[in-house]
Amino acid sequence: MFSLHNPAKVGWGGFLRLKFNKNSKTTHLIDFKRWFQVVLVTFSLSHLSIVHADSGLVRAGDNLQIGIPLASGVISLMKGDFAGTGEWAEGALWTSVATHTLKFAVNEERPNGNDNNSFPSGHTSAAFQGAAFLQMRYGWEYGLPAYAAASFVGYSRVKGKYHYWHDVAAGAALAIGVQYAITGMGISASNLVVAPIVSDKQYGLYASMSY
């Protein structure tokens, strides 16, 4: 059995302190950075052996496109970085909105002919949004393995004939750009003020954004 030791102090250092029994004075540290790196890189590399099994490769990409952004949000919460969690959530929202708006506007057929939602790759944009958030908020120790795993997602979409390479590149660029605007530049919908202007001579909307 083990119990949490000072769980409120799970913070910027990325460590979780555990005591394995109440009489022990030994404190064991779990380094979230190392854990995250090992899990993502191991998972990605373990699937390179199935490059000829397209269905398995696609399933791995399906899992990672959910797992990367989900892990990003969980890490932010475990750090107690609630401002960062807000940036993560907003980045995920606007990346999804932009991705699906472009899919509708461009209407490009997939390589496999299933539908016309090829450009840009939604799986890739979701994965890269999570990776970009980790890198921009917490540094390359988190970002590098996350970007590697996100790149694997893009590869799986091309290999499975769901996307062309330009779809994947666009999805990645879109996600990184959106997250940079939010985390890197501080642009947020919460900083936007919109108010109506109504008078005898004019009417309209006033909009202002601080960042």
HUURSUL-V124435 format. One record per run of one state. SS is the DSSP state (A for helix, B for strand, O for the rest). FROM is the first residue (numbers start at 1). TO is the last residue. If there is no record, write none. Layout:
SS/FROM/TO, SS/FROM/TO
This chain:
O/1/2, B/3/4, O/5/6, A/7/9, O/10/14, B/15/19, O/20/27, B/28/31, A/32/46, O/47/47, A/48/50, O/51/53, A/54/78, O/79/81, A/82/106, O/107/121, A/122/138, O/139/139, A/140/159, O/160/164, A/165/184, O/185/188, A/189/191, B/192/198, O/199/202, B/203/209, O/210/211
